[in-house]
């Protein structure tokens, strides 16, 4: 058994993490809204594949040129990546002509914490 203290996770913009574990208390309307946006973004198969491609890419980041082979056109890939960014799941950085994407670990950890069960 660990006695390590669990610290709250912050989203990239510095606001509170998505929400407490579902077993802790009912979500507020704001928490439910924010959390639904994240899960809705992952509810699309193309977005889930893109998210998985970024998350599993070597070094924890992926160039859009390396992850765009998901069976849709490049403009559609860009649209889905934008939705993942808007939901706070990805961040990006332009380097020359390419954009590199990273999974936001604090947001993913908060989502995992939401679904964690009490044992």
URPE-V100032 format. One record per residue. RES is the residue in one letter. SS is DSSP state (~ for helix, > for strand, _ for the rest). Layout:
RES SS
RES SS
This chain:
X _
X _
X _
X _
X _
X _
X _
X _
X _
X >
X _
X _
X _
X _
X _
X >
X _
X _
X _
X _
X _
X _
X _
X _
X _
X _
X _
X _
X ~
X ~
X ~
X ~
X ~
X ~
X ~
X ~
X ~
X ~
X ~
X ~
X ~
X ~
X _
X _
X ~
X ~
X ~
X ~
X ~
X ~
X ~
X ~
X ~
X ~
X ~
X ~
X _
X ~
X ~
X ~
X >
X >
X >
X ~
X ~
X ~
X ~
X _
X _
X _
X _
X _
X _
X ~
X ~
X ~
X ~
X ~
X ~
X ~
X ~
X ~
X ~
X ~
X ~
X ~
X _
X _
X _
X >
X >
X >
X >
X >
X >
X _
X _
X >
X >
X >
X >
X >
X >
X _
X ~
X ~
X ~
X ~
X ~
X ~
X ~
X ~
X ~
X ~
X ~
X _
X _
X _
X _
